[in-house]
């Protein structure tokens, strides 16, 4: 498994995986209208270009020259990292790729002196259990208005990288 830093030229691949991953992940949670709204809001070429040019780092997960997924993160405070996105081609779920991505993110965080990784996940997404298995805990709940009458109903999950004192 390789993790390659994505750049502007990788935007079509990121969009392709998002398109494949979102419906199986969210069809039981979101309406098709909200899915289309959010895909456009979060994955337009312009939005992704701005994020890639910012402090958000995007990576592609690649095995045997096949892109299996992507993820993005940024250091938001001196000791805190936000894992913004992690999506896999649906055919790659439950094959250990997600666990390898989290391990890569943890190692990157530790090298940067980060003590805590935080992420948002929809309360009804099966990924909640995946994150809990890897040591994340539900720190709080958040309902975020994203416009057009839609909200994101999430858990904010955290992983502490430093042992408790």
C-alpha positions as CSV (number, residue, x, y, z in Angstrom):
1,X,0.0,0.0,0.0
2,X,1.3,3.4,-1.0
3,X,0.0,6.8,0.2
4,X,0.8,9.5,-2.3
5,X,0.2,13.2,-1.7
6,X,-2.5,14.4,-4.1
7,X,-2.3,17.5,-6.1
8,X,-4.6,19.4,-8.5
9,X,-4.2,16.8,-11.2
10,X,-5.7,14.2,-8.9
11,X,-9.1,16.0,-8.5
12,X,-10.9,13.8,-11.0
13,X,-9.8,10.7,-9.2
14,X,-11.0,12.1,-5.9
15,X,-14.3,13.1,-7.4
16,X,-14.7,9.7,-9.0
17,X,-14.2,7.9,-5.6
18,X,-16.5,10.3,-3.8
19,X,-19.2,9.6,-6.4
20,X,-18.8,5.8,-6.0
21,X,-18.5,5.9,-2.2
22,X,-21.2,8.4,-1.1
23,X,-24.4,6.6,-2.1
24,X,-23.5,3.2,-0.5
25,X,-22.4,5.1,2.6
26,X,-25.3,7.6,2.9
27,X,-28.3,6.4,0.9
28,X,-30.0,5.1,4.1
29,X,-29.2,8.4,5.9
30,X,-29.6,11.2,3.3
31,X,-32.0,11.9,0.5
32,X,-30.7,11.8,-3.0
33,X,-31.2,15.6,-3.2
34,X,-29.1,16.2,-0.1
35,X,-26.4,13.8,-1.4
36,X,-26.2,15.7,-4.7
37,X,-26.1,19.1,-2.8
38,X,-23.3,17.9,-0.6
39,X,-21.3,16.3,-3.4
40,X,-21.4,19.5,-5.3
41,X,-20.6,21.6,-2.2
42,X,-17.7,19.5,-1.1
43,X,-16.3,18.0,-4.3
44,X,-16.6,20.6,-7.0
45,X,-13.3,21.1,-8.7
46,X,-13.1,24.7,-7.4
47,X,-13.7,23.5,-3.7
48,X,-11.1,20.7,-4.0
49,X,-8.6,23.0,-5.7
50,X,-8.9,25.6,-2.8
51,X,-8.5,22.9,-0.2
52,X,-5.5,21.3,-1.9
53,X,-3.8,24.7,-2.2
54,X,-4.5,25.4,1.5
55,X,-3.1,23.7,4.6
56,X,-5.2,20.6,4.0
57,X,-3.2,17.7,2.8
58,X,-4.8,15.2,0.5
59,X,-3.5,11.7,-0.1
60,X,-4.4,8.8,-2.3
61,X,-4.3,5.2,-1.1
62,X,-2.8,3.1,-3.9
63,X,-2.2,-0.6,-4.3
64,X,-1.0,-2.2,-7.5
65,X,-1.4,1.0,-9.4
66,X,-5.1,1.2,-8.4
67,X,-6.4,4.1,-6.4
68,X,-8.5,2.5,-3.5
69,X,-9.4,5.7,-1.7
70,X,-8.4,9.1,-0.5
71,X,-8.1,11.0,2.7
72,X,-7.3,14.5,3.9
73,X,-6.2,16.2,7.1
74,X,-4.7,19.3,8.5
75,X,-3.1,20.5,11.7
76,X,-5.6,23.0,13.0
77,X,-3.9,23.8,16.3
78,X,-0.3,23.2,17.5
79,X,-1.3,19.8,19.1
80,X,-4.4,19.0,17.2
81,X,-5.1,17.5,13.7
82,X,-8.4,17.3,11.9
83,X,-9.1,14.3,9.7
84,X,-11.4,15.9,7.2
85,X,-12.1,13.0,4.8
86,X,-11.5,9.3,4.4
87,X,-13.4,7.5,1.7
88,X,-12.7,4.2,0.0
89,X,-14.0,2.6,-3.2
90,X,-16.9,0.6,-1.8
91,X,-15.3,-2.6,-3.1
92,X,-12.3,-2.0,-0.8
93,X,-14.2,-1.8,2.5
94,X,-13.4,-4.3,5.2
95,X,-10.0,-5.2,3.6
96,X,-7.8,-3.3,6.0
97,X,-7.3,-0.2,3.9
98,X,-9.0,2.1,6.3
99,X,-7.0,0.8,9.2
100,X,-3.7,1.4,7.2
101,X,-4.9,4.9,6.4
102,X,-5.6,5.7,10.1
103,X,-2.1,4.3,11.0
104,X,-0.5,6.5,8.4
105,X,-2.4,9.6,9.7
106,X,-1.4,8.7,13.3
107,X,2.3,8.4,12.3
108,X,2.1,11.7,10.4
109,X,0.5,13.3,13.4
110,X,3.1,12.0,15.9
111,X,6.0,13.3,13.7
112,X,4.3,16.7,13.7
113,X,4.0,16.7,17.5
114,X,0.2,16.3,17.4
115,X,-1.4,14.9,20.5
116,X,-5.0,14.5,19.3
117,X,-6.8,13.7,16.1
118,X,-10.4,14.8,15.6
119,X,-12.9,14.0,13.0
120,X,-16.6,14.4,12.3
121,X,-18.8,11.4,11.3
122,X,-22.5,11.2,10.7
123,X,-24.1,9.6,13.8
124,X,-25.8,7.0,11.6
125,X,-22.7,6.0,9.6
126,X,-21.3,2.6,10.3
127,X,-17.9,4.2,10.3
128,X,-18.6,5.2,13.9
129,X,-17.9,1.6,15.0
130,X,-14.8,1.5,12.8
131,X,-13.3,4.5,14.5
132,X,-14.2,3.3,18.0
133,X,-12.4,0.0,17.2
134,X,-9.3,2.1,16.5
135,X,-9.5,4.0,19.7
136,X,-11.5,7.0,18.9
137,X,-14.2,8.1,21.3
138,X,-17.3,10.2,20.9
139,X,-16.3,13.6,22.3
140,X,-19.5,15.5,21.5
141,X,-22.4,15.8,19.1
142,X,-22.8,18.5,16.5
143,X,-25.5,19.6,14.2
144,X,-24.1,21.8,11.5
145,X,-26.3,23.8,9.1
146,X,-24.9,23.4,5.6
147,X,-27.4,25.5,3.8
148,X,-30.4,24.7,1.5
149,X,-32.3,23.4,4.5
150,X,-29.8,20.6,5.2
151,X,-27.8,19.8,8.3
152,X,-25.0,17.4,9.1
153,X,-25.8,15.5,12.3
154,X,-22.4,14.3,13.5
155,X,-20.4,12.9,16.3
156,X,-17.1,14.7,16.9
157,X,-14.7,11.8,17.6
158,X,-11.3,12.1,19.0
159,X,-8.2,9.9,19.3
160,X,-5.6,10.8,22.0
161,X,-2.1,10.0,20.8
162,X,-0.4,10.7,24.1
163,X,-1.0,8.5,27.2
164,X,-3.0,10.0,30.0
165,X,-0.8,11.5,32.7
